[in-house]
Amino acid sequence: MPAAGESSRFGSMKLLALVDGEPLLNRTLASLLDADVTAVVVVLSPGADLAAAGGLQHPRVHQVINPDPSRGMFSSIQSGLAASATAGGDPVLVLPADMPFVTPATIRLVADECARVNRPVVATHGGRRGHPLALPGNLVPGLLSATATGSLKEALASLVVDVTHLELDDAGVLRDVDVPADLA
């Protein structure tokens, strides 16, 4: 589930920046859809609309609004988790919208490993943590009850769960787009 609508140094316009001729957001969504993710939940700020932002329209792509994104990124993750619980699917993937270089194969590997080990799995490259992160569905209730102003890392620690680091040959797991130069 990508999180969209978060502020950044060059704002929400970055999600419309072109990557190989298509909007960055659409490229991220296409990677998830091509990985056969059952339902993709895009988390937006109040007043935002996926279609108006040029977002890919697809029956498996759903939008949800984080009523108060000023609480931080984890509150957006919680909004997506709450929506994903009704959309079905296990495990639940977390992939920020500004990470258009993660391949569908990587997404599938992370999801499959999470299903196999039944604990959170984070993609790594060169020993560095990246995205996506896959979460077993049984952790969703505990994550939803955690403090929204905290972090996902803190919430997972409070649930006393081990996280599996899956080393992959995909540098895209580390490559987010924060400034225009990140697109080069």
Long-range contacts (C-beta under 8 A, 24 or more apart in sequence): 1-40, 1-41, 1-42, 1-43, 1-80, 1-81, 1-83, 1-84, 1-92, 1-93, 1-94, 1-95, 2-28, 2-29, 2-32, 2-40, 2-41, 2-42, 2-43, 2-95, 2-96, 2-97, 2-99, 3-42, 3-43, 3-73, 3-76, 3-77, 3-80, 3-94, 3-95, 3-96, 3-97, 4-42, 4-43, 4-44, 4-48, 4-50, 4-53, 4-55, 4-97, 5-42, 5-43, 5-44, 5-45, 5-48, 5-66, 5-69, 5-76, 5-97, 6-45, 6-69, 6-73, 6-76, 6-96, 6-97, 6-98, 7-69, 8-98, 8-178, 9-178, 9-179, 10-178, 10-179, 10-180, 12-45, 12-48, 12-53, 14-98, 14-177, 14-178, 14-180, 15-53, 15-55, 15-97, 15-98, 16-53, 16-54, 17-177, 17-180, 17-183, 19-100, 19-101, 19-183, 23-54, 23-55, 24-97, 24-98, 24-100, 24-177, 24-183, 25-53, 25-54, 25-55, 25-56, 25-97, 25-100, 26-54, 26-55, 26-56, 27-100, 28-95, 28-96, 28-97, 28-98, 28-99, 28-100, 28-102, 29-55, 29-56, 29-58, 29-61, 29-97, 30-56, 31-95, 31-100, 31-102, 31-103, 31-104, 31-107, 32-93, 32-95, 32-104, 32-107, 33-58, 33-60, 33-61, 34-104, 35-104, 35-105, 35-107, 35-108, 35-111, 36-108, 37-89, 37-93, 37-107, 37-111, 38-87, 38-88, 38-89, 39-84, 39-87, 39-88, 39-89, 41-80, 41-83, 41-84, 41-87, 42-97, 43-76, 43-77, 43-79, 43-80, 43-83, 45-69, 62-87, 68-148, 71-148, 71-149, 72-148, 72-149, 72-150, 72-151, 73-151, 73-152, 74-146, 74-148, 74-149, 74-150, 74-151, 74-152, 74-155, 75-148, 75-149, 77-143, 77-152, 78-143, 78-144, 78-146, 78-148, 81-135, 81-140, 81-143, 81-144, 82-144, 84-140, 85-137, 85-140, 85-144, 89-137, 90-115, 90-136, 90-137, 91-115, 91-121, 91-134, 91-135, 91-136, 91-137, 92-134, 92-135, 92-136, 92-137, 92-140, 93-132, 93-133, 93-134, 93-135, 94-131, 94-132, 94-133, 94-134, 94-135, 94-152, 95-131, 95-132, 95-133, 96-131, 96-176, 98-176, 98-177, 98-178, 99-131, 99-172, 99-173, 99-175, 99-176, 99-177, 100-177, 101-171, 101-172, 101-175, 102-131, 102-132, 102-170, 102-172, 102-173, 103-170, 103-172, 105-170, 106-132, 106-168, 106-170, 106-172, 106-173, 107-132, 109-166, 109-168, 110-134, 110-166, 110-168, 113-164, 113-166, 114-164, 117-164, 119-161, 119-162, 119-163, 119-164, 120-156, 120-161, 120-162, 120-163, 120-164, 121-163, 121-164, 121-165, 121-166, 122-163, 122-164, 122-165, 122-166, 123-166, 123-168, 123-170, 123-173, 124-165, 124-166, 124-167, 124-168, 124-173, 125-167, 125-168, 125-169, 125-170, 125-171, 125-173, 125-174, 126-171, 126-174, 127-167, 128-174, 129-165, 130-173, 130-174, 131-173, 131-176, 132-173
